[in-house]
Amino acid sequence: MPPGVLRVLERRPAMTTNAIAATSAHDHLLQAGWMRLFRHQDDRLAEVKRVYGIDLLVSSRRATVEEYGFLIIPVNLIVHREHEYRETNVVFALGKSVLISLETHPGTLDVASRILLEEVQAGNSHDPASVLFLVLQSLNDTAHATIREISERLDETGASVASAGGGYQMAGRQVGVADIADMVAKLAEAEELVAKTVESQMMIARAVRWLRRIESSRRFGQALPTLVSDIHSLRRYAQFQHGKIRNLQQSLMTMLDLKQNNVIKVFTIVTAVFTPPTLVAAFYGQNFAEMPELFLPWGEWAVIVLTGLSAILPLFYIKKKGWMR
């Protein structure tokens, strides 16, 4: 490794126990050929640019390129942090003597780092290409866990959709428009997450293809084709989950239309039932000079019966037609 980079890595102030452990892990990664950098490490990024000529911050916004003897591969990822999934970006710069990675959010490659440290402690040797293969394999496993968790959540949402469609009760009351709108919003979030995961798998697959292109086919044997197959299988699985989300969204939108139609139907029935009595009441509320019914002993009862019939007859007609179901 160039001495300039080593000097930057050795500029360390007094450290706590955790910092010492992290530094020791970093040194072991360097021995395996992996220089792991983070977005906030401006001094190290500047030193890498001075020594190797590559600007990882600029490379994170470009496609895969080969320059200055490095294969630079940006990858967008979905990571689970603080009980939520976030989109992040990692840039890999694969050289003959070192693999440099730049993480937008610290902790993105912690799983791969732990796996590599365990292999180093077990005495297994690695070079930059094999380290990149291990990292990509770890990212694919992480994506698989993400999709599996999304699938479990979709199964729960699907059960809620089935309950809502069957007219059952939720939270002690009938499922309403607000409940359906909330489920639609959750499905939209899941759809965006799955779409980003599919995009991430495409970028990981592209990184593996580049690795297979620059490395001999005998180097990894069947490991690279197997990883590519796993990535494509996971992408198809993610696309299946995307289709499941679309079906649930369609069911919810249909259900929402039915709920809104029911609301309109209720108001229509109420209007049809109470409009005739309202007309009768409006008629007898006029200030006519002569109203013969007022002088009849049974006039009041006649008006009451007329009002009741004007309300009951439309209700009977509506029920007979089945419009109240």
C-alpha positions in Angstrom: 0.0 0.0 0.0 1.4 3.5 -0.8 3.1 5.1 2.2 1.0 8.3 1.9 -2.2 6.4 2.7 -0.5 4.6 5.5 0.5 7.9 7.1 -3.1 9.1 6.9 -4.3 5.9 8.5 -1.8 6.2 11.3 -2.8 9.7 12.4 -4.9 8.7 15.4 -5.5 10.6 18.6 -6.0 9.0 22.0 -8.8 6.4 21.6 -11.3 4.7 23.7 -11.5 0.9 24.0 -14.2 0.8 21.3 -12.1 3.0 19.0 -9.1 0.8 19.6 -11.1 -2.3 18.7 -12.4 -0.5 15.6 -8.9 0.5 14.6 -7.6 -3.1 15.1 -10.4 -4.4 12.9 -9.5 -1.7 10.3 -5.9 -2.9 10.3 -7.0 -6.5 9.7 -9.1 -5.4 6.8 -6.2 -3.6 5.3 -4.1 -6.7 5.6 -6.8 -8.5 3.6 -6.6 -5.8 1.0 -9.8 -3.8 1.9 -9.6 -0.1 2.7 -13.0 0.8 4.2 -13.7 4.5 4.1 -16.7 6.6 5.2 -18.3 9.8 3.8 -17.2 12.0 6.8 -13.5 11.0 6.5 -12.5 14.0 4.3 -8.8 13.7 5.0 -8.6 10.1 4.0 -10.7 10.7 0.9 -8.4 13.5 -0.1 -5.3 11.3 0.4 -6.8 8.5 -1.7 -7.5 11.0 -4.4 -3.9 12.3 -4.2 -2.3 8.9 -4.2 -4.5 7.0 -6.5 -6.0 9.8 -8.6 -9.6 8.7 -8.0 -12.4 10.8 -6.6 -14.8 8.5 -4.9 -17.3 11.2 -4.1 -17.7 12.0 -7.8 -17.7 8.4 -8.8 -20.8 7.7 -6.6 -22.9 9.7 -9.0 -21.6 7.9 -12.2 -21.9 4.6 -13.8 -19.3 1.8 -13.6 -16.0 3.0 -15.1 -12.4 1.9 -15.4 -9.8 4.6 -14.6 -6.4 5.0 -13.1 -6.1 1.2 -12.9 -9.2 0.8 -10.8 -12.6 -0.6 -11.6 -15.1 1.8 -9.9 -18.5 0.4 -9.2 -21.3 2.4 -7.5 -24.1 0.4 -5.9 -27.3 1.7 -4.3 -28.4 -0.4 -1.3 -31.3 -0.8 1.1 -30.1 -1.1 4.7 -32.0 -1.6 7.9 -31.2 1.0 10.6 -33.1 2.0 13.6 -36.2 -0.1 12.9 -36.5 1.3 9.3 -35.1 0.7 5.9 -33.0 3.5 4.3 -31.5 3.9 0.9 -27.8 4.4 0.8 -24.9 4.3 -1.6 -21.6 2.5 -1.7 -18.7 3.0 -4.1 -16.2 0.2 -4.7 -12.8 0.9 -6.3 -11.2 -2.4 -7.2 -7.5 -2.3 -7.9 -4.8 -4.9 -8.2 -3.5 -4.3 -4.7 -6.4 -2.8 -2.8 -10.2 -2.7 -2.7 -11.4 0.7 -1.6 -15.0 1.2 -0.5 -16.8 4.4 0.4 -20.0 4.2 2.5 -22.5 7.0 2.6 -24.0 5.7 5.9 -21.6 4.0 8.4 -22.5 0.4 9.1 -23.7 -0.5 5.6 -20.9 -3.1 5.2 -20.6 -4.2 8.8 -21.9 -7.8 8.0 -19.3 -8.3 5.3 -16.6 -6.8 7.5 -17.4 -9.2 10.3 -17.4 -12.2 7.9 -14.0 -11.1 6.5 -12.5 -10.6 9.9 -13.6 -14.1 11.0 -12.0 -15.6 7.9 -8.8 -13.6 8.4 -8.6 -14.8 12.1 -9.2 -18.3 10.8 -6.1 -18.0 8.7 -7.8 -17.7 5.3 -6.0 -15.4 2.8 -7.8 -12.9 0.6 -7.0 -10.4 -2.1 -9.0 -7.4 -3.3 -11.0 -9.4 -5.9 -12.0 -12.1 -3.4 -12.9 -9.5 -0.8 -15.2 -7.8 -3.3 -16.8 -11.1 -4.1 -17.4 -11.7 -0.4 -18.9 -8.2 0.1 -21.2 -8.7 -2.9 -22.3 -12.1 -1.6 -23.0 -10.5 1.8 -25.1 -7.7 0.3 -27.1 -10.3 -1.7 -27.8 -12.2 1.6 -28.9 -8.9 3.3 -31.2 -8.1 0.4 -32.7 -11.6 0.7 -33.4 -11.0 4.4 -35.0 -7.6 3.5 -37.3 -9.1 0.9 -38.3 -12.0 3.2 -39.3 -9.5 5.9 -41.3 -7.5 3.4 -43.0 -10.7 2.3 -44.0 -11.5 5.9 -45.5 -8.0 6.3 -47.4 -8.3 3.0 -48.9 -11.6 4.3 -50.1 -9.7 7.4 -51.5 -6.9 5.2 -53.1 -9.5 2.9 -54.9 -11.0 5.9 -56.1 -7.5 6.9 -57.3 -6.9 3.3 -59.2 -10.2 3.3 -60.9 -9.3 6.7 -61.8 -5.8 5.4 -63.3 -7.3 2.2 -65.3 -9.8 4.2 -67.0 -7.1 6.2 -65.3 -8.2 9.5 -64.5 -5.9 12.4 -61.1 -4.3 12.9 -60.2 -2.7 16.3 -63.7 -3.2 17.5 -65.4 -1.4 14.6 -66.2 -1.8 11.0 -63.5 -1.2 8.5 -63.9 2.3 7.1 -62.4 4.4 4.4 -59.7 5.8 6.7 -58.5 2.2 7.5 -58.4 1.3 3.8 -56.5 4.5 3.0 -54.0 3.7 5.8 -53.4 0.2 4.3 -53.0 1.8 0.8 -50.3 4.1 2.2 -48.4 1.2 3.8 -48.5 -0.8 0.6 -47.2 2.2 -1.3 -44.2 2.4 1.1 -43.6 -1.4 0.6 -43.8 -1.0 -3.2 -41.2 1.7 -3.2 -38.9 -0.4 -0.9 -39.3 -3.5 -3.2 -38.6 -1.4 -6.3 -35.5 0.0 -4.8 -34.4 -3.5 -3.7 -34.9 -4.7 -7.3 -32.7 -1.8 -8.5 -30.1 -2.7 -5.9 -30.0 -6.3 -7.1 -29.5 -5.1 -10.7 -26.5 -3.0 -9.6 -25.1 -5.9 -7.6 -25.5 -8.2 -10.6 -23.7 -5.7 -12.8 -20.9 -5.5 -10.2 -20.5 -9.3 -10.3 -20.5 -9.4 -14.1 -17.7 -6.8 -14.1 -15.8 -8.9 -11.5 -16.2 -12.0 -13.7 -15.1 -9.9 -16.7 -11.8 -8.8 -15.2 -11.0 -12.0 -13.3 -10.2 -15.4 -14.8 -13.1 -17.8 -15.0 -11.0 -20.4 -13.2 -10.3 -18.0 -10.3 -13.7 -18.4 -8.6 -14.9 -21.6 -10.3 -18.6 -21.9 -10.1 -18.9 -19.4 -7.2 -19.4 -16.4 -9.5 -22.1 -18.0 -11.8 -23.8 -19.3 -8.6 -23.8 -15.8 -7.1 -25.2 -14.4 -10.4 -27.9 -17.0 -10.4 -28.8 -16.2 -6.7 -29.0 -12.5 -7.5 -31.3 -13.1 -10.5 -33.5 -15.5 -8.4 -33.8 -12.9 -5.6 -34.7 -10.2 -8.1 -37.5 -12.4 -9.6 -38.7 -13.1 -6.0 -38.7 -9.3 -5.4 -40.6 -8.8 -8.6 -43.1 -11.4 -7.4 -43.6 -9.4 -4.2 -44.1 -6.3 -6.3 -46.8 -8.1 -8.2 -48.4 -9.1 -4.9 -48.4 -5.5 -3.7 -50.1 -4.4 -6.9 -52.8 -7.1 -6.4 -53.4 -5.9 -2.9 -53.5 -2.3 -4.0 -56.0 -3.2 -6.7 -58.2 -5.0 -4.1 -58.0 -2.1 -1.7 -58.9 0.4 -4.4 -61.9 -1.7 -5.5 -62.9 -2.1 -1.8 -62.6 1.7 -1.4 -64.8 2.3 -4.3 -67.4 -0.1 -2.9 -67.2 1.7 0.5 -67.7 5.1 -1.1 -70.6 3.7 -3.2 -72.2 2.4 0.0 -71.9 5.8 1.6 -73.6 7.4 -1.4 -76.3 4.7 -1.3 -77.0 5.4 2.3 -77.5 9.1 1.7 -79.6 8.3 -1.4 -81.9 6.0 0.6 -82.2 8.6 3.4 -83.1 11.3 0.9 -85.7 9.0 -0.8 -87.3 8.2 2.5 -87.5 11.6 4.1 -88.2 13.8 1.0 -91.9 12.9 0.8 -92.6 13.7 4.5 -90.7 16.9 4.1 -92.9 17.9 1.2 -96.0 17.1 3.2 -94.7 19.1 6.1 -93.8 22.0 3.8 -97.2 22.0 2.2 -99.1 22.2 5.5 -96.7 24.8 6.8 -98.0 27.3 4.2 -100.2 30.2 5.4 -103.3 29.4 3.3 -106.5 31.3 4.2 -108.6 28.2 3.9 -107.4 24.6 4.7 -110.5 22.3 5.0 -108.6 19.6 6.8 -108.2 21.9 9.8 -111.9 21.9 10.4 -112.3 18.1 10.2 -112.2 16.2 13.5 -109.9 13.5 12.0 -107.8 16.0 9.9 -104.8 15.8 12.1 -104.7 12.0 12.0 -105.1 12.0 8.3 -102.0 14.2 7.9 -100.0 12.0 10.3 -101.0 8.9 8.4 -100.3 10.5 5.0 -96.8 11.6 6.3 -96.0 8.0 7.6 -97.2 6.4 4.3 -95.1 8.8 2.3 -92.0 7.6 4.2 -92.8 3.9 4.4 -93.8 3.3 0.8 -90.4 4.5 -0.7 -88.6 2.5 2.0 -90.6 -0.6 1.2 -89.9 -0.1 -2.6 -86.2 0.3 -2.0 -86.0 -2.8 0.2 -88.0 -4.9 -2.3 -85.6 -3.9 -5.0 -82.7 -5.1 -2.9 -80.9 -1.7 -2.9 -80.3 -1.9 0.9 -78.0 -4.9 0.7 
